[in-house]
């Protein structure tokens, strides 16, 4: 089993109010949290870190900054 190294200069606990761009990214708790800008992308590992601290996975699952998980969406039939 491999591990994912998410060490970056970006503090993943930061919320959208720390964005340095306009419009500000939605917070990690917002329904549109996936609209935040990508800060770090690792497509070879299947994940990206968004500006709001959310980690999104290629299977559509998510890891929120507070440790909660969002399960992947069901595969289309």
C-alpha positions in Angstrom: 0.0 0.0 0.0 1.4 3.4 -1.0 1.0 6.7 0.8 0.2 10.1 -0.6 2.6 12.9 0.2 0.6 16.1 0.4 3.5 18.3 1.8 3.2 21.7 0.2 3.9 25.3 1.2 0.2 25.8 1.2 -1.5 25.2 4.6 -4.4 22.9 3.8 -6.3 24.3 6.8 -6.6 27.7 5.2 -10.0 28.7 4.0 -11.1 30.6 0.9 -10.6 33.9 2.7 -6.8 33.4 2.2 -7.1 33.3 -1.6 -5.0 35.8 -3.4 -7.2 35.9 -6.5 -10.7 37.1 -7.5 -13.3 35.8 -7.2 -12.4 34.1 -3.9 -12.7 30.3 -3.9 -15.7 28.7 -2.1 -14.9 27.4 1.4 -14.4 23.7 2.0 -17.9 23.6 3.6 -19.6 25.2 0.6 -21.7 23.0 -1.7 -19.6 24.3 -4.7 -16.3 23.6 -2.9 -15.0 21.8 -6.1 -15.0 25.1 -7.9 -11.9 26.2 -6.0 -8.7 26.6 -8.0 -6.2 23.7 -8.0 -3.1 24.6 -6.0 -1.2 21.3 -6.4 -2.0 18.6 -9.0 -0.7 15.0 -9.0 -2.6 13.3 -11.8 -0.1 10.5 -11.8 -1.3 9.7 -8.2 -4.9 10.5 -8.8 -5.4 13.6 -6.6 -5.3 17.4 -6.5 -5.2 19.9 -3.6 -7.6 22.8 -4.1 -7.1 26.3 -2.8 -9.7 25.8 -0.1 -7.7 22.8 1.4 -10.0 20.1 -0.1 -8.2 17.1 -1.7 -10.1 15.7 -4.7 -9.5 12.3 -6.1 -9.9 11.1 -9.7 -12.7 8.8 -8.6 -14.6 12.0 -7.3 -14.1 11.2 -3.7 -12.9 14.1 -1.4 -11.0 14.6 1.8 -11.9 17.8 3.6 -9.4 19.9 5.6 -11.1 18.8 8.9 -10.6 15.1 8.1 -14.1 14.3 6.9 -14.5 12.3 3.7 -16.9 12.6 0.9 -17.4 9.2 -0.9 -17.0 9.0 -4.7 -20.1 9.4 -6.8 -21.7 6.2 -8.1 -20.4 5.1 -11.5 -22.9 5.7 -14.3 -24.7 2.7 -15.6 
